[in-house]
Amino acid sequence: MAFNPKSLENLAPKITSVEQAREMQKASVASRKANKEARERLKLTAAEMKVDVEELTNEVSAIGCLKVLLVKYMQEGELEEAAKIATTLAEFETPKLARIDQTNTEISAEELSDEELNNKLKELGLKE
C-alpha cells in the first residue's frame, strides 16, 4: 500500500516495542510537566499584575496580552524586548489626538480695501 500523507493512520502513534512505549511515556510526562509549569508561571505573573487568571485566559485582548508579555520579558531580564512591548502598549493606552478641522483661506491684500484689511488684521490679533 502506498503512503498517503492525508491518511488517518498517520495520526496514531505506532508503538513497536516496550522501549519505544517507555520513551513516548517519558515525553508525555515531560510535556505535561512543562505545561503545568507554564500555567504556574502565568498564575505568578497574573498575581504580580493583580489580574485574575480566569479573566486573562477567557477574554484575551491585545492590551492584556501585551501586559503579560511585558511582565514576562522584564522578569526574564530581556529589557530590549520589554521596551518594544512597552512602546506598543503606550500607543494603545494613550488617547489619540482629536482631529482638528482647519480651513485655510488665502486673501491677497491687493483685493481688500484699507478698512477691510484693518478689520482682518484685528480679527487675527495682529493689530490693535
Long-range contacts (C-beta under 8 A, 24 or more apart in sequence): 42-68, 45-71, 45-72, 45-75, 62-92, 63-89, 63-92, 63-93, 66-92
